Amino acid sequence: MVDPNLLIGLSMLTTGLVLGAIFALTAAGVTIVYGCIWLPNAASGQFFLLAPLVAWSLSTAMGWSPILAVAAVLIAGLPFAYLLERLLIRRFYDVPDRNIAYFVVTLGITQILSGVFSITWGQWSDQYNIPPLAEGVVFIGPFPLPANRLIALVGALALLGALFVGLRYHRFGRALRAVFQNREAAALRGVDVQRIYLGAFLLGTSVIFAGGLLYAMAYSFDLSVAWSMGITAFAIMIVGGPGSVLGALVVGMLFGFVQAAVSVFASPTAATLSYLLAMLVILLLRPSGLFAR
């Protein structure tokens, strides 16, 4: 006879790991863009939702394999981000207080995408599931974990690891960190700042797309996930420290475990309120975030 408390504990642990890794990955995409470009992307939640909606359409309506659908969305995300940066984002690079301009512009993008989602996917279904990449469950001791959630966890952790290695050791990553820390000094040392801006936007948007796809592999979702994830990613970025991928990882995992624990004993809504309250308390103590650069 398995102890019910053990099963509850294992459920909280695995759910917290999966949610925390996805939260951290998505917030890392948001913080890369903000830290480099000063772009508070209010549309990050809509980008998070757009990727799995397209993958869901390809895999269900068009009969593509889930792996092919996910790969196609990730590849298509690059020209999407490139065109957005070329046609809109770069026009504000030299605007005074451009972070305010960006926030207003991305709020507009949010409203446009939200309306598009409502009149298209919203008419087809109110709940979405990407077909599983792998069938069955994996047992962690006595606790069964769906194989798809394990894939999502491993994928999120692998991408976070790749981000850390790339930002630390790759030439582009070092240039990106230099722009994080001091744009003027980086330019004086020969860094093409606008090229780094483009790279940061492409990288950050692709990471947000990946977070949305991994979430959709692990859980069913609806259109409201865009708003909840947008708020969560911003909260993680602010608490962790804008521009800090390490902060996104630590705080994202913390938020994931808080949501898992509070969801078990109360409700997901109470979980969201709990970590937003935690954010306010932390910011009262450290207004610049836990890992401010």
N, C-alpha and C positions, 0 to 999 in steps of 0.2 A: 504494500500500500504506500503510494507516494504521498508525502506530506503536502497538503494543499498550500501551505505557506511557502514551501520550496518552489512549487510551480508558479506562484504569484511573483516570487522574487526573480526567478529566471525569466518570466515574461517581461517584467519591468526592465531587467538588464538587457535583454535582446532588443526590445522596443527602443529603449534609450540609446543603445549603440547605433541602431539603424537610423532613427530620427536625428540623433546628434551628428552623425557623419554627414547626412544629407543637409541638415541645417548649416553645418560648418562649411561644406563645399559651396553652397549657394551664397552664404555670407562672404566667403572668400572672393567670389566673383564680384560681388557688390563693392567690397572694400578695395579691390585692385583698381576698379574704375574710379572710385571716389578718391582714393589716396593719390592716384597719379594725375587725374584730370580735374579734380574738384567737381565731379559730376555726381550729385545725389540723384541716382536714377530711380525716380518714382515708378517707372514702368518695369522694374525688375521682377515683380510678382507676375505681371502679364507675360513677360518673356519666359518665366518659369513654367507658366501654364501653356504657352503656345507650343513649346516643343513636344510635350506628351500628347496634346490634342492632334497635332499633325501626325505623330507616330501612330496614334489610335486610329486615325482615318486610313492611313496607309495599310495598317495590319488588319483592320476589320472590313472596311468598305472595298479596298482594292485587293485584299488577299495576300499582301506581302508577308513574308516571315517576320516575326518580331525583331530578330537581329538585324535584318536588312532595313527595316523601317527605322530603327533607332540609329543605325549608322548613317542612313540617308539624311535624317534630321540634323545630326551633328555636322555633317558635311555642308548641308544647306545653310546652317547657321552662320558660317563664315561669310559668304557673300551677302547675306541679310545684314549682318553687323557692319560689313564694309560699306555697303550702300548707305546705311543709316548714318554712319560717321561722315562719309563723303558729302552727302546731300544736306545734312542737318547739323550734326554735332560740331563739326569743325568750324562752322560759321560763328560760333560763340567763343572760340579760344581766346580772342583778344578783347572780349567785352569785360568792362569793369564789373566786379561782383558777379562773375559768370555762374557761380554756383546757384545763385537765385534764379538766373535766367534758365539754367538747365533744369532746375526743379519744376519751374512753370511749364517748360516745353515737354518734359517727360510726363508731367501730369496730363497734358493734352494727349500724348501718345497712349497713356493709360486709359483715358476715356474712349479714345477711338478703338483700341483693341478690345476693351470691355464690351463696347457696342457690337463690334464684329463677332465676338464670341457668342453674344446673346442671340443674334439673329441667324447664326449659322449652326454651330455645334449645340447651342442651347435649344434649338428646335428639334434636334435629332435624339437627344438623350439628356438625362439629368445626372447620370452616373457613368463613369468611364473606367475601363480596365484594359490595359495593354495585355494581350495574350502572354502567358508566362514563357520566359526563355527556357526554363527547365521545369519539369514536372516533379512532384513528390516533395518530401520533407527530409530535413537532416536533423538527427537527434543530438541534442547537447545534453548528455546525461539522459534524464527521463523526459526532457522537454523537446517537443517537435518544433523546428523552425522551418518555415517554407523555404524551399531552395531558392526561390526568386528573391526573397528578402536577404538571404545570405549573399547572393550575387550582387544585390544593390549595396550591401555593406562593404563587401570587398572592393567593388568598383569605386565607391566614394572614398574609401581610405587610400586606394591606389592613386586616385587622381589628386588627393590632398598631398600625398607623398611626392608625386611628380611635381606639383606646384612648389613645394618647399625646395626640392633639389634644383629645379629650373631657376627659381628666383635667386638662389644662392650661388650657383655655379655657372649657369649659362650666361653668355655675353649679354643677351637681351635682358635676362633677369637682373644682372648687375646694373645695367643702364636704367632699368625700370625702378630699382631701389634707389638709385642716385636721384632720379626725378622725384620719387616719393619724398626724399629728404631735403633736397634743395634744387629747385628747377634752374635758378640762375647759375649756380655753381656747376651743375651738370652741363648746361649749355656752353659755359666757358671752357669746359674740358672736352668739348667736341661732340657731345651727345646731341643728336637730332631730336629735339624735344617733341616736335609735332609727329615725327615718325613713331616715337615711343607712345605718344597719346593714342595713335591709331592702333598700335600693337596691344596696348592695355585695354582698349575698348573691345577689340576682337577677342582677346583672351578672356576678359571678364564676362562678356556676353556668352561665349562658348561654355564657360564654366557654369553659368546660370542655366543654360540649356541642359547641360549634363545633369545638374541637380534635379531639374524637373523630370527628366527621363528616368533617373534612378528612383525618384519618389514614386513615379507611376508604375515602375516594375514591382515595387514593394507593396503598394497600397492602391485601392481604388480611389478615385478623386472626382471632384466636381468643379464647377466654375468658381466657387468661392475660395478655392485654395490659392488663387492669385493674390487676393487681398491679405489673407492670413500669412502667406509666406513672404509677401512684400514687407509687411510690418515686422515679422520675425527676423528677416535678414537685416533690416535696418537696425533693429534693436541690438542684434548681435554685433553688428559693425560698430555701433556707438559704444557699447559696453566694452568690447574688445579693444577699441582704439582704431579710428579710421586709418586705413593703410596697413594694418597689421594682420597678416594672414595667420600668424600664431595666435593672435587674439581671437580671430574668427574660429579657429579650431577649438581652443579651450572653452570659449563661451558657448559655441555651438553645441559641443558635447554636453556642457552643463545644462543648457536649455532643453536638449533632447531628453536627458534623464529626468529633469523637472516635469516635462510634459508627460512622460511615461508614468512617473510615480503619481502625479496628481490625477491623471486620467483614470488610473486604477481605483483610487479612493474617492474621487469626486467626479469631474467631467472634463472633457477637452477644453471647454470654455473656461473653466476655473483654472486649468493649466496655463492657458494663454495669459489670463489675468495675473497669475502668480509670477511668471517670469517677467512680465512687463512691470509689475511692482518691484521685483528684484532689480530691474534695470534702473528704476528711479532712485532706489536706495543707493546703488553702486555709484551712480552719477552724482549724488549728493556728496559722497565721500571722495570720488575721483572724477571730476567733471571732464577730464580729457580721455577717460577710458582706462582700463586696466593695463593695456599694453600699448599706450600711445607712443608713436614714433618720435 
